[in-house]
Amino acid sequence: MPSGSVRIQNGMSAYPEIDHSWSEAAKNSVHYVRVMDELGPSAFDFWIGEWDCAFDGGRATNTITREFAGKVVQERFVAVAPQSWTGMSVSVYDTHSGIWRQTWVDEAGNYWNFEGALVDGDPSFGTPGPVDNDQVYKRMVFSNISDATFDWRWESSPDGAAWKVNWEIAYSRR
């Protein structure tokens, strides 16, 4: 059964396909999406390691480690082709709320905060509301996960309901 709550502002959910359980207070102000128990403290352990990343027209490496007594998942992404750029994230499981939280920054000056949830049974991080000048929801979804590979996709939505895939990466463990 679902447990934990993800706060969704402006009445929009970055995860509309998840079963919604609304409290009376949320119905009148801020909505909450229930997050599944499976997205607990070890939900992103599959991601830990060094990865080669392949995408349409390019490649990158991504190094994911656990830091600070294993409580923080740190990511260092380095794109090497067709153009070079770098970015990093830190992710933590908030034991008080039962929610995964991630902060992403990169050399272009992008800053996004994400909350973890399941999308069709796959772990993901999504913005809790519309972001940037274009005011769209953004999310990343990890799928087809095995010990040696997984697929990652970057999606956006104007309304949190209809999603467009903007970028797909195939990960292979180094």
N, CA and C atoms as a LAMMPS dump frame, in Angstrom:
ITEM: TIMESTEP
0
ITEM: NUMBER OF ATOMS
522
ITEM: BOX BOUNDS ff ff ff
-5.0000000000000000e+02 5.0000000000000000e+02
-5.0000000000000000e+02 5.0000000000000000e+02
-5.0000000000000000e+02 5.0000000000000000e+02
ITEM: ATOMS id mol type element x y z
1 1 1 N 0.832 -1.193 0
2 1 2 C 0 0 0
3 1 3 C 0.871 1.249 0
4 2 1 N 0.359 2.356 -0.566
5 2 2 C 1.123 3.588 -0.599
6 2 3 C 1.418 4.116 0.796
7 3 1 N 2.566 4.775 0.92
8 3 2 C 2.899 5.446 2.166
9 3 3 C 3.732 6.664 1.842
10 4 1 N 3.798 7.638 2.756
11 4 2 C 4.539 8.868 2.512
12 4 3 C 3.757 9.785 1.611
13 5 1 N 4.139 11.032 1.544
14 5 2 C 3.432 11.992 0.713
15 5 3 C 4.421 12.877 -0.015
16 6 1 N 4.063 13.247 -1.235
17 6 2 C 4.828 14.204 -1.998
18 6 3 C 3.967 15.442 -2.152
19 7 1 N 4.479 16.584 -1.774
20 7 2 C 3.715 17.82 -1.871
21 7 3 C 3.692 18.294 -3.316
22 8 1 N 2.525 18.574 -3.824
23 8 2 C 2.355 19.057 -5.18
24 8 3 C 1.691 20.418 -5.107
25 9 1 N 2.326 21.442 -5.654
26 9 2 C 1.806 22.788 -5.595
27 9 3 C 0.912 23.069 -6.79
28 10 1 N 0.067 24.06 -6.677
29 10 2 C -0.828 24.505 -7.741
30 10 3 C -1.784 23.411 -8.203
31 11 1 N -2.001 22.415 -7.374
32 11 2 C -2.962 21.371 -7.71
33 11 3 C -2.528 20.451 -8.828
34 12 1 N -1.273 20.485 -9.244
35 12 2 C -0.806 19.671 -10.353
36 12 3 C 0.146 18.606 -9.847
37 13 1 N 0.079 17.441 -10.436
38 13 2 C 0.949 16.342 -10.049
39 13 3 C 1.925 16.019 -11.165
40 14 1 N 3.198 15.92 -10.831
41 14 2 C 4.191 15.492 -11.812
42 14 3 C 4.054 14.006 -12.098
43 15 1 N 3.216 13.296 -11.333
44 15 2 C 3.046 11.859 -11.454
45 15 3 C 1.562 11.506 -11.501
46 16 1 N 0.844 11.892 -12.553
47 16 2 C -0.595 11.67 -12.58
48 16 3 C -1.001 10.206 -12.654
49 17 1 N -0.116 9.301 -13.126
50 17 2 C -0.484 7.902 -13.251
51 17 3 C -0.384 7.139 -11.943
52 18 1 N 0.078 7.799 -10.874
53 18 2 C 0.149 7.167 -9.566
54 18 3 C -1.212 7.298 -8.887
55 19 1 N -1.607 6.276 -8.153
56 19 2 C -2.853 6.316 -7.408
57 19 3 C -2.872 7.521 -6.474
58 20 1 N -3.881 8.371 -6.589
59 20 2 C -3.985 9.558 -5.758
60 20 3 C -4.862 9.28 -4.544
61 21 1 N -4.368 9.646 -3.379
62 21 2 C -5.14 9.539 -2.145
63 21 3 C -5.149 10.919 -1.505
64 22 1 N -6.265 11.591 -1.535
65 22 2 C -6.338 12.977 -1.107
66 22 3 C -6.903 13.085 0.307
67 23 1 N -6.258 13.901 1.143
68 23 2 C -6.801 14.203 2.462
69 23 3 C -7.802 15.339 2.303
70 24 1 N -8.654 15.542 3.291
71 24 2 C -9.618 16.639 3.235
72 24 3 C -8.905 17.981 3.151
73 25 1 N -7.828 18.146 3.917
74 25 2 C -7.081 19.404 3.881
75 25 3 C -6.476 19.633 2.499
76 26 1 N -5.954 18.571 1.884
77 26 2 C -5.34 18.708 0.564
78 26 3 C -6.368 19.065 -0.487
79 27 1 N -7.568 18.542 -0.37
80 27 2 C -8.61 18.855 -1.35
81 27 3 C -8.91 20.348 -1.372
82 28 1 N -8.712 21.018 -0.252
83 28 2 C -9.029 22.436 -0.159
84 28 3 C -7.83 23.337 -0.393
85 29 1 N -6.609 22.798 -0.449
86 29 2 C -5.453 23.672 -0.628
87 29 3 C -4.39 23.003 -1.495
88 30 1 N -3.493 22.258 -0.898
89 30 2 C -2.372 21.641 -1.608
90 30 3 C -2.643 20.149 -1.737
91 31 1 N -2.415 19.601 -2.945
92 31 2 C -2.658 18.177 -3.192
93 31 3 C -1.427 17.35 -2.834
94 32 1 N -1.664 16.104 -2.517
95 32 2 C -0.577 15.186 -2.196
96 32 3 C -0.726 13.934 -3.035
97 33 1 N 0.393 13.438 -3.485
98 33 2 C 0.433 12.166 -4.203
99 33 3 C 1.08 11.164 -3.267
100 34 1 N 0.504 9.99 -3.179
101 34 2 C 1.057 8.941 -2.318
102 34 3 C 2.248 8.287 -3.019
103 35 1 N 3.318 8.078 -2.299
104 35 2 C 4.516 7.446 -2.844
105 35 3 C 4.577 6.01 -2.338
106 36 1 N 4.89 5.097 -3.219
107 36 2 C 4.888 3.679 -2.876
108 36 3 C 6.026 3.321 -1.921
109 37 1 N 5.773 2.329 -1.061
110 37 2 C 6.78 1.843 -0.121
111 37 3 C 8.065 1.406 -0.826
112 38 1 N 7.95 0.892 -2.051
113 38 2 C 9.114 0.385 -2.755
114 38 3 C 10.158 1.462 -3.002
115 39 1 N 9.803 2.723 -2.926
116 39 2 C 10.744 3.814 -3.152
117 39 3 C 11.341 4.244 -1.815
118 40 1 N 11.915 3.281 -1.107
119 40 2 C 12.505 3.521 0.209
120 40 3 C 13.97 3.919 0.111
121 41 1 N 14.695 3.832 1.224
122 41 2 C 16.074 4.315 1.298
123 41 3 C 17.047 3.671 0.306
124 42 1 N 16.766 2.473 -0.167
125 42 2 C 17.687 1.805 -1.097
126 42 3 C 17.183 1.827 -2.544
127 43 1 N 16.169 2.611 -2.827
128 43 2 C 15.537 2.601 -4.154
129 43 3 C 16.493 2.927 -5.291
130 44 1 N 17.516 3.729 -5.033
131 44 2 C 18.434 4.133 -6.101
132 44 3 C 19.806 3.466 -5.998
133 45 1 N 19.906 2.386 -5.218
134 45 2 C 21.176 1.662 -5.105
135 45 3 C 21.648 1.1 -6.452
136 46 1 N 20.725 0.75 -7.332
137 46 2 C 21.088 0.232 -8.652
138 46 3 C 21.945 1.239 -9.416
139 47 1 N 21.814 2.506 -9.11
140 47 2 C 22.454 3.599 -9.827
141 47 3 C 23.917 3.786 -9.405
142 48 1 N 24.283 3.306 -8.216
143 48 2 C 25.63 3.495 -7.688
144 48 3 C 26.642 2.805 -8.606
145 49 1 N 27.699 3.514 -8.982
146 49 2 C 28.75 2.947 -9.816
147 49 3 C 29.221 3.912 -10.879
148 50 1 N 30.041 3.387 -11.785
149 50 2 C 30.542 4.175 -12.905
150 50 3 C 29.882 3.674 -14.172
151 51 1 N 29.389 4.618 -14.969
152 51 2 C 28.567 4.289 -16.123
153 51 3 C 29.067 4.963 -17.392
154 52 1 N 28.968 4.224 -18.503
155 52 2 C 29.105 4.806 -19.835
156 52 3 C 27.691 5.095 -20.312
157 53 1 N 27.507 6.258 -20.894
158 53 2 C 26.173 6.706 -21.307
159 53 3 C 26.179 6.981 -22.802
160 54 1 N 25.208 6.431 -23.499
161 54 2 C 25.089 6.644 -24.941
162 54 3 C 23.725 7.24 -25.242
163 55 1 N 23.732 8.279 -26.067
164 55 2 C 22.485 8.905 -26.489
165 55 3 C 22.611 9.33 -27.939
166 56 1 N 21.502 9.664 -28.556
167 56 2 C 21.483 10.014 -29.965
168 56 3 C 22.493 11.127 -30.243
169 57 1 N 23.556 10.778 -30.96
170 57 2 C 24.561 11.752 -31.337
171 57 3 C 25.611 12.058 -30.286
172 58 1 N 25.618 11.332 -29.17
173 58 2 C 26.598 11.685 -28.156
174 58 3 C 26.89 10.585 -27.164
175 59 1 N 27.816 10.914 -26.253
176 59 2 C 28.175 9.981 -25.197
177 59 3 C 28.623 10.769 -23.973
178 60 1 N 28.638 10.079 -22.844
179 60 2 C 29.002 10.708 -21.58
180 60 3 C 29.434 9.63 -20.604
181 61 1 N 29.925 10.062 -19.459
182 61 2 C 30.159 9.171 -18.331
183 61 3 C 29.384 9.74 -17.151
184 62 1 N 29.007 8.859 -16.245
185 62 2 C 28.299 9.288 -15.047
186 62 3 C 28.815 8.449 -13.881
187 63 1 N 29.289 9.119 -12.85
188 63 2 C 29.804 8.448 -11.664
189 63 3 C 28.88 8.757 -10.501
190 64 1 N 28.343 7.697 -9.905
191 64 2 C 27.395 7.828 -8.808
192 64 3 C 28.006 7.17 -7.572
193 65 1 N 28.079 7.918 -6.481
194 65 2 C 28.655 7.4 -5.235
195 65 3 C 27.732 7.703 -4.062
196 66 1 N 27.94 6.949 -2.98
197 66 2 C 27.279 7.27 -1.713
198 66 3 C 28.287 8.012 -0.856
199 67 1 N 27.873 9.123 -0.287
200 67 2 C 28.733 9.982 0.523
201 67 3 C 28.071 10.232 1.877
202 68 1 N 28.821 10.864 2.78
203 68 2 C 28.299 11.268 4.078
204 68 3 C 27.599 10.114 4.795
205 69 1 N 28.419 9.133 5.166
206 69 2 C 27.955 7.944 5.884
207 69 3 C 26.88 7.186 5.107
208 70 1 N 26.942 7.28 3.774
209 70 2 C 26.001 6.553 2.931
210 70 3 C 24.636 7.188 2.805
211 71 1 N 24.452 8.361 3.356
212 71 2 C 23.135 9.013 3.348
213 71 3 C 22.864 9.838 2.101
214 72 1 N 23.927 10.225 1.365
215 72 2 C 23.783 11.096 0.198
216 72 3 C 24.268 10.361 -1.046
217 73 1 N 23.471 10.379 -2.096
218 73 2 C 23.872 9.841 -3.39
219 73 3 C 24.349 11.02 -4.227
220 74 1 N 25.621 10.97 -4.628
221 74 2 C 26.199 12.062 -5.405
222 74 3 C 26.429 11.602 -6.837
223 75 1 N 26.03 12.428 -7.79
224 75 2 C 26.171 12.136 -9.215
225 75 3 C 27.078 13.172 -9.86
226 76 1 N 27.979 12.7 -10.727
227 76 2 C 28.824 13.595 -11.53
228 76 3 C 28.725 13.148 -12.988
229 77 1 N 28.004 13.939 -13.779
230 77 2 C 27.749 13.642 -15.189
231 77 3 C 28.686 14.466 -16.045
232 78 1 N 29.386 13.797 -16.989
233 78 2 C 30.308 14.484 -17.888
234 78 3 C 29.983 14.073 -19.321
235 79 1 N 29.411 14.992 -20.095
236 79 2 C 29.162 14.742 -21.513
237 79 3 C 30.444 15.06 -22.276
238 80 1 N 30.841 14.156 -23.173
239 80 2 C 32.08 14.344 -23.918
240 80 3 C 31.842 14.543 -25.41
241 81 1 N 30.673 14.224 -25.894
242 81 2 C 30.361 14.417 -27.308
243 81 3 C 28.843 14.501 -27.468
244 82 1 N 28.317 15.269 -28.353
245 82 2 C 29.017 16.074 -29.345
246 82 3 C 29.591 17.37 -28.765
247 83 1 N 29.08 17.828 -27.659
248 83 2 C 29.682 18.967 -26.974
249 83 3 C 29.938 18.583 -25.524
250 84 1 N 30.977 19.16 -24.965
251 84 2 C 31.362 18.825 -23.599
252 84 3 C 30.626 19.724 -22.61
253 85 1 N 30.066 19.113 -21.559
254 85 2 C 29.462 19.865 -20.457
255 85 3 C 29.385 18.961 -19.241
256 86 1 N 29.236 19.548 -18.081
257 86 2 C 29.189 18.774 -16.841
258 86 3 C 28.026 19.231 -15.968
259 87 1 N 27.593 18.312 -15.124
260 87 2 C 26.552 18.61 -14.149
261 87 3 C 26.667 17.658 -12.981
262 88 1 N 25.989 17.98 -11.899
263 88 2 C 26.023 17.094 -10.732
264 88 3 C 24.708 17.175 -9.977
265 89 1 N 24.454 16.118 -9.223
266 89 2 C 23.279 16.124 -8.359
267 89 3 C 23.639 15.513 -7.018
268 90 1 N 22.86 15.862 -6.029
269 90 2 C 22.893 15.189 -4.736
270 90 3 C 21.465 14.772 -4.431
271 91 1 N 21.329 13.545 -3.967
272 91 2 C 20.013 12.982 -3.663
273 91 3 C 20.038 12.417 -2.254
274 92 1 N 18.961 12.616 -1.518
275 92 2 C 18.857 12.078 -0.161
276 92 3 C 17.452 11.523 0.048
277 93 1 N 17.399 10.496 0.877
278 93 2 C 16.115 9.959 1.294
279 93 3 C 15.745 10.659 2.596
280 94 1 N 14.692 11.432 2.576
281 94 2 C 14.219 12.167 3.748
282 94 3 C 13.428 11.2 4.627
283 95 1 N 14.053 10.717 5.696
284 95 2 C 13.407 9.713 6.54
285 95 3 C 12.178 10.263 7.258
286 96 1 N 12.14 11.565 7.491
287 96 2 C 10.982 12.165 8.167
288 96 3 C 9.732 12.088 7.281
289 97 1 N 9.884 12.435 6.004
290 97 2 C 8.731 12.451 5.098
291 97 3 C 8.607 11.18 4.271
292 98 1 N 9.697 10.391 4.195
293 98 2 C 9.673 9.196 3.357
294 98 3 C 9.793 9.514 1.878
295 99 1 N 10.393 10.638 1.549
296 99 2 C 10.501 11.103 0.162
297 99 3 C 11.969 11.215 -0.236
298 100 1 N 12.288 10.756 -1.434
299 100 2 C 13.593 11.026 -2.018
300 100 3 C 13.575 12.451 -2.55
301 101 1 N 14.681 13.178 -2.324
302 101 2 C 14.821 14.548 -2.825
303 101 3 C 16.146 14.663 -3.567
304 102 1 N 16.13 15.375 -4.693
305 102 2 C 17.346 15.567 -5.472
306 102 3 C 17.482 17.033 -5.862
307 103 1 N 18.725 17.502 -5.869
308 103 2 C 19.064 18.821 -6.396
309 103 3 C 20.055 18.633 -7.527
310 104 1 N 19.752 19.212 -8.688
311 104 2 C 20.629 19.141 -9.858
312 104 3 C 21.153 20.541 -10.165
313 105 1 N 22.462 20.638 -10.492
314 105 2 C 23.079 21.873 -10.977
315 105 3 C 24.021 21.508 -12.106
316 106 1 N 24.257 22.477 -13.014
317 106 2 C 25.212 22.213 -14.092
318 106 3 C 25.909 23.493 -14.517
319 107 1 N 26.86 23.343 -15.438
320 107 2 C 27.691 24.478 -15.831
321 107 3 C 26.925 25.541 -16.608
322 108 1 N 25.731 25.24 -17.07
323 108 2 C 24.897 26.249 -17.731
324 108 3 C 24.153 27.113 -16.714
325 109 1 N 24.288 26.758 -15.417
326 109 2 C 23.598 27.51 -14.376
327 109 3 C 22.217 26.987 -14.061
328 110 1 N 21.863 25.823 -14.617
329 110 2 C 20.564 25.225 -14.302
330 110 3 C 20.535 24.769 -12.851
331 111 1 N 19.405 24.945 -12.215
332 111 2 C 19.161 24.45 -10.858
333 111 3 C 17.736 23.928 -10.83
334 112 1 N 17.596 22.649 -10.471
335 112 2 C 16.265 22.075 -10.325
336 112 3 C 16.223 21.24 -9.061
337 113 1 N 15.096 21.283 -8.382
338 113 2 C 14.876 20.365 -7.262
339 113 3 C 13.801 19.378 -7.679
340 114 1 N 13.998 18.127 -7.274
341 114 2 C 13.115 17.03 -7.668
342 114 3 C 12.668 16.247 -6.442
343 115 1 N 11.56 15.552 -6.594
344 115 2 C 11.075 14.622 -5.573
345 115 3 C 10.887 13.26 -6.227
346 116 1 N 11.201 12.214 -5.482
347 116 2 C 11.117 10.865 -6.006
348 116 3 C 9.697 10.326 -6.001
349 117 1 N 9.418 9.483 -6.964
350 117 2 C 8.132 8.788 -7.059
351 117 3 C 8.294 7.629 -8.03
352 118 1 N 7.269 6.829 -8.163
353 118 2 C 7.245 5.762 -9.158
354 118 3 C 6.39 6.192 -10.335
355 119 1 N 6.869 5.914 -11.543
356 119 2 C 6.123 6.158 -12.77
357 119 3 C 5.979 4.811 -13.455
358 120 1 N 4.78 4.297 -13.512
359 120 2 C 4.538 2.964 -14.082
360 120 3 C 5.459 1.921 -13.467
361 121 1 N 5.706 2.032 -12.166
362 121 2 C 6.538 1.09 -11.439
363 121 3 C 8.03 1.369 -11.496
364 122 1 N 8.446 2.397 -12.244
365 122 2 C 9.865 2.729 -12.373
366 122 3 C 10.222 3.901 -11.472
367 123 1 N 11.415 3.856 -10.827
368 123 2 C 11.831 4.991 -9.988
369 123 3 C 12.071 6.229 -10.851
370 124 1 N 11.755 7.38 -10.273
371 124 2 C 11.927 8.627 -11.015
372 124 3 C 12.118 9.787 -10.053
373 125 1 N 12.566 10.893 -10.603
374 125 2 C 12.609 12.17 -9.91
375 125 3 C 11.862 13.172 -10.78
376 126 1 N 10.991 13.984 -10.169
377 126 2 C 10.256 14.989 -10.928
378 126 3 C 10.144 16.288 -10.161
379 127 1 N 10.032 17.379 -10.901
380 127 2 C 9.826 18.672 -10.254
381 127 3 C 8.421 18.687 -9.656
382 128 1 N 8.262 19.241 -8.463
383 128 2 C 6.939 19.253 -7.843
384 128 3 C 5.982 20.259 -8.475
385 129 1 N 6.474 21.089 -9.36
386 129 2 C 5.635 22.069 -10.048
387 129 3 C 6.331 22.513 -11.32
388 130 1 N 5.676 23.378 -12.097
389 130 2 C 6.301 23.883 -13.319
390 130 3 C 7.536 24.72 -12.984
391 131 1 N 8.56 24.638 -13.854
392 131 2 C 9.816 25.348 -13.625
393 131 3 C 10.28 26.059 -14.891
394 132 1 N 11.238 26.934 -14.721
395 132 2 C 11.913 27.667 -15.788
396 132 3 C 10.961 28.646 -16.484
397 133 1 N 11.502 29.355 -17.46
398 133 2 C 10.711 30.354 -18.178
399 133 3 C 9.536 29.738 -18.924
400 134 1 N 9.702 28.491 -19.383
401 134 2 C 8.619 27.846 -20.126
402 134 3 C 7.558 27.233 -19.216
403 135 1 N 7.786 27.241 -17.89
404 135 2 C 6.816 26.768 -16.906
405 135 3 C 6.269 25.379 -17.245
406 136 1 N 7.172 24.4 -17.346
407 136 2 C 6.783 23.01 -17.568
408 136 3 C 7.275 22.147 -16.412
409 137 1 N 6.597 21.034 -16.21
410 137 2 C 7.056 20.014 -15.273
411 137 3 C 8.187 19.253 -15.951
412 138 1 N 9.157 18.801 -15.165
413 138 2 C 10.257 18.006 -15.7
414 138 3 C 10.413 16.775 -14.829
415 139 1 N 10.762 15.664 -15.46
416 139 2 C 11.04 14.449 -14.69
417 139 3 C 12.028 13.577 -15.446
418 140 1 N 12.743 12.747 -14.663
419 140 2 C 13.629 11.746 -15.226
420 140 3 C 13.133 10.386 -14.737
421 141 1 N 13.09 9.432 -15.626
422 141 2 C 12.566 8.108 -15.303
423 141 3 C 13.637 7.066 -15.623
424 142 1 N 13.907 6.182 -14.663
425 142 2 C 14.856 5.088 -14.813
426 142 3 C 14.043 3.819 -15.114
427 143 1 N 14.373 3.1 -16.193
428 143 2 C 13.59 1.906 -16.545
429 143 3 C 14.507 0.804 -17.07
430 144 1 N 13.92 -0.379 -17.261
431 144 2 C 14.65 -1.554 -17.763
432 144 3 C 15.935 -1.788 -16.971
433 145 1 N 15.832 -1.732 -15.66
434 145 2 C 16.993 -1.788 -14.771
435 145 3 C 17.488 -3.223 -14.595
436 146 1 N 18.786 -3.415 -14.847
437 146 2 C 19.458 -4.685 -14.552
438 146 3 C 20.756 -4.343 -13.817
439 147 1 N 21.538 -5.363 -13.458
440 147 2 C 22.816 -5.104 -12.786
441 147 3 C 23.784 -4.32 -13.665
442 148 1 N 23.717 -4.513 -14.972
443 148 2 C 24.713 -3.945 -15.876
444 148 3 C 24.205 -2.792 -16.739
445 149 1 N 22.894 -2.611 -16.845
446 149 2 C 22.347 -1.582 -17.743
447 149 3 C 21.038 -1.025 -17.198
448 150 1 N 20.672 0.118 -17.688
449 150 2 C 19.317 0.659 -17.519
450 150 3 C 19.113 1.771 -18.534
451 151 1 N 17.871 2.135 -18.736
452 151 2 C 17.517 3.24 -19.617
453 151 3 C 17.053 4.415 -18.766
454 152 1 N 17.348 5.609 -19.243
455 152 2 C 16.987 6.846 -18.548
456 152 3 C 16.339 7.763 -19.571
457 153 1 N 15.26 8.407 -19.175
458 153 2 C 14.648 9.363 -20.093
459 153 3 C 14.278 10.647 -19.355
460 154 1 N 14.446 11.752 -20.051
461 154 2 C 14.136 13.092 -19.566
462 154 3 C 12.858 13.521 -20.26
463 155 1 N 11.855 13.871 -19.464
464 155 2 C 10.547 14.196 -20.014
465 155 3 C 10.082 15.557 -19.504
466 156 1 N 9.167 16.161 -20.253
467 156 2 C 8.566 17.42 -19.819
468 156 3 C 7.07 17.382 -20.122
469 157 1 N 6.33 18.225 -19.397
470 157 2 C 4.888 18.284 -19.563
471 157 3 C 4.386 19.685 -19.215
472 158 1 N 3.498 20.233 -20.035
473 158 2 C 2.94 21.542 -19.704
474 158 3 C 1.912 21.481 -18.576
475 159 1 N 1.34 20.284 -18.358
476 159 2 C 0.235 20.182 -17.403
477 159 3 C 0.395 19.065 -16.368
478 160 1 N 1.501 18.319 -16.414
479 160 2 C 1.699 17.215 -15.484
480 160 3 C 0.897 15.983 -15.847
481 161 1 N 0.274 15.992 -17.027
482 161 2 C -0.538 14.844 -17.452
483 161 3 C -0.009 14.227 -18.754
484 162 1 N 0.255 15.043 -19.758
485 162 2 C 0.756 14.562 -21.048
486 162 3 C 2.258 14.807 -21.104
487 163 1 N 3.032 13.72 -21.227
488 163 2 C 4.489 13.808 -21.14
489 163 3 C 5.143 13.629 -22.501
490 164 1 N 6.191 14.406 -22.757
491 164 2 C 6.983 14.322 -23.981
492 164 3 C 8.396 13.888 -23.604
493 165 1 N 8.926 12.865 -24.297
494 165 2 C 10.302 12.43 -24.077
495 165 3 C 11.221 13.378 -24.844
496 166 1 N 12.152 14.009 -24.119
497 166 2 C 13.077 14.971 -24.714
498 166 3 C 14.47 14.399 -24.944
499 167 1 N 14.842 13.401 -24.151
500 167 2 C 16.202 12.873 -24.222
501 167 3 C 16.198 11.479 -23.621
502 168 1 N 16.856 10.537 -24.301
503 168 2 C 16.979 9.174 -23.799
504 168 3 C 18.459 8.797 -23.744
505 169 1 N 18.828 8.135 -22.647
506 169 2 C 20.216 7.692 -22.474
507 169 3 C 20.209 6.212 -22.114
508 170 1 N 21.082 5.442 -22.775
509 170 2 C 21.295 4.038 -22.437
510 170 3 C 22.543 3.974 -21.564
511 171 1 N 22.389 3.467 -20.356
512 171 2 C 23.489 3.34 -19.391
513 171 3 C 24.055 1.933 -19.431
514 172 1 N 25.401 1.817 -19.429
515 172 2 C 26.105 0.532 -19.323
516 172 3 C 27.166 0.671 -18.251
517 173 1 N 27.168 -0.293 -17.325
518 173 2 C 28.135 -0.247 -16.225
519 173 3 C 29.55 -0.41 -16.779
520 174 1 N 30.483 0.385 -16.265
521 174 2 C 31.903 0.3 -16.672
522 174 3 C 32.566 -0.884 -16.032
